[in-house]
Amino acid sequence: MRNRDSMLNALNGHSDHGRIEIKKILPKISFTLSLQMHSKLLLLSQRYTFRFGDMVQQMKIY
């Protein structure tokens, strides 16, 4: 009985350690992903801004 309890405690301790590691890693991953998305959105918005500016320029010519 004591062996089973100590084994369960060891397993629980190990799984908790794994959870703690995942909790440490996840914010870093989500932060990196949000930075990548932010830069992609920024590039897209710049591209569309230039297109809109070109359209306005063409309208002024006509």
Secondary structure, DSSP 8 states (H G I E B T S, - for coil): -HHHHHHHHHHHHHHHHHHHHHHHHHHHHHHHHHHHHHHHHHHHHHHHHHHHHHHHHHHHH-
